[in-house]
Amino acid sequence: MQSNHNLNLPHPVRWLLGVLLAALLSLSTFPALATVTTGSTTIPRMMHTANTLLDGNILLAGGYARPGTAPYASAELYNPVTGIFTAVAPMQQARTEHAAVTLNDGRVMVFGGSIVTSPSLVGTATTEIFDPATGNWTYAANMSVARYRVQARLLPSGKVFVMNPDGYASIFYAEVYDPATNTFTKTGNMIDKTGYHGLVVLRDGRVLKIGGYASAYINRAEIWDPATNQWTATGSMGQPRQDIQPFVLPDGKVLVAGGANTMTLASTEIYDPATGKFVAGNPMSVAMAVKSATALSNGDFILMGDYSRSLARYQLATGQWNLTGPKRIAERGSSVSLLPEGNLLIVGGAVQNDASSTAAIWDKACAPQVIALSGSTSQTISPNGGQASFTVTAAAGCRFEVSGMPVWLTPSVPGPQTMPASGSMVVSFTAATNTTGASRSASFTLGNNGISITQPSVVQCPTAPTVSPSSFNFSAVAASGTIQVTAASTCSWRLGSLPSWAYASTSTSGTGNGTVTFQVAPNSGAARSATVPVTSPGFSSSVMINQAATAASCSTQISSGTFSGTLTAGCPSGARYYTSRYTFNGAPGNRVSILLSSTAFDSYLYLKSPNGTVIASNDDGGGGTNSRIPASSGVYVLPAGSAGVYTIEVSSYAPGATGPFTLSFSLTQ
């Protein structure tokens, strides 16, 4: 479960934000062609399922628009021939984080999932089946217990093996669905009740469960045997790991790649069912907490993780790994499906918290190809407008596109483009006259190569505009102010960005004399101030806006210990959330552990650096709905930066939550 609160940052449930960002930055340059967009889904989706039908179409079902919102019942089909998504009949029950399996007869069956996502997940025991022949959904038998997150695997017998992918629910058994009788049968109890383990069906129909988390990261594995309906222990991995997606090789052995424990892993191990032992395999070319492993027609596998553009390819012929054409964006909660021609379809997901309608194709033929730009990748456009042109060279017939382009540029070839037979194409970007009063520049990608374009401002104003007053001093209550700008009749000017706690109620730019009226929100914390620039060609000035602190600062200085508090409406955080802040003196390299517990609300933790940047966050890492930094166990090492006052923000997953809590904090040098 996640929340955006008043921050424009994604909040992964299990992994520290700083680690993810570091991994993303280290993979920001790729030499190969990136995935290219195809049609858009009918609605934005994340945490949905995607299943390939016998006719090659892809069925998407459920999910939601963002964490904490109502799950979808809707479903849609992707046609790989037309590249178009079309809505089909909705499911009987709205659900997200469910499982879906394509049965041997071509129908698709969904299992469980969350039917409520706020303030906490509520699971369902219901299942239902989509029949492509009729285009309708019908309920099937209920599972023996409600499961709010579900794993399901098709067995060689045509039956379906179902269990939980996390260890929070008090469910020690899996169950098996028989389509012939429309019944579920419980398995014997597992040896370890794990979360975030790997699950794979062996060639002989047994099911191998590997690693995961059970009060600690584990390396143990166990096997369910359909002949006995019981679990038995087998060999252990050389390294404990969770977040893995093991897959079966042609010789029947199982490859376990990447995953994570206290760090993201690149190591691999191979399990031999004949001996029950794991041996080390060739390492991946990038560390990855794996969310999906998709088999290609030639026996290779493509592995994908959350919050990373990386696509790791296992080459069956050599047993080696390489990075293949990267994803367009580093999203989470997307789906990946194998298309009939052997390409991959990656759909939806969210970069931060809002789901996307974007779908992209990984092209097996073009992904290994290099795309290059001729000439300088950094160009300048005249202040009075003009073009910047780049020559793209790549394999004929391969597609590419522009990503991250600013609004002040217009491309000559909007949308995905196909390379001509010559293997080269000129792409131009046009900018209008720059009247902003300041030089502007942008760095973005063209065919997965980084380019930058700069445009200086137009001619300077004859005299400097004057601003009155030069500063404002407001009390903690809501207020408004008016800035008077005096300028020559031909001089254009623009007010810069206001702070997040203020907004303009009139236009922020003009030519000649003018005014800007702005509003200041009530202050629920410490005193705050902001310097707002006023720019014109050749000149700049500023206005200072100050606002006094509220009577209660909602902040407490602490050192190591356990503290009791109450989340109240008197300390708002954004428009819909409340917070209590705890500060401590720290420095890069210090080790901290933070546990937030509450029986009154689903807790959420943030840790901010001295400059106010969120460096870690967590939802359910403390067990149940409690939060912990770092998740589950261990200590978090404060990253590089400046020593100073760090801030712990106690908040909630759901908006409007209040109530008592306990905060345990430990700091070591």
Secondary structure, 3 states (H helix, E strand, C coil): CCCCCCCCCCCCCCCCHHHHHHHHHHCCCCCECCCEECCCCCCCEECCEEEECCCCCEEEECCECCCCCCCCCCEEEEECCCCEEEEECCCCCCCECCEEEECCCCCEEEECCEEECCCCCEEECCEEEEECCCCEEEECCCCCCCECCCEEEECCCCCEEEECCCCCCCCCEEEEEECCCCEEEEEEECCCCCECCEEEECCCCCEEEECCECCCECCCEEEEECCCCEEEEECCCCCCCECCCCEECCCCCEEEECCECCCECCCEEEEECCCCEEEECCCCCCCCCEEEEEECCCCCEEEEECCCCCEEEEECCCCEEEEECCCCCCCECCEEEECCCCCEEEECCECCCCEECCEEEECCCCCCCECEEECCCEEECCCCCEEEEEEEECCCCCEECEECCCCCCEECCCCCEECCCCCEEEEEEEECCCCCCCCEEEEEEECCEEEEEEECCCCCCCCCCEEECCEEEECCCCEEEEEEEECCCCCEEEECCCCCCEEECCCCEEECCEEEEEEECCCCCCCEEEEEEEEECCEEEEEEEEECCCCCCCEEECCCEEEEEEECCCCEECCCEECEEEEEEECCCCEEEEEEECCCCCEEEEEECCCCCEEEEECCCCCCCCEEECCCCCCEECCCCCCEEEEEEEEECCCCCCEEEEEEEEEEC
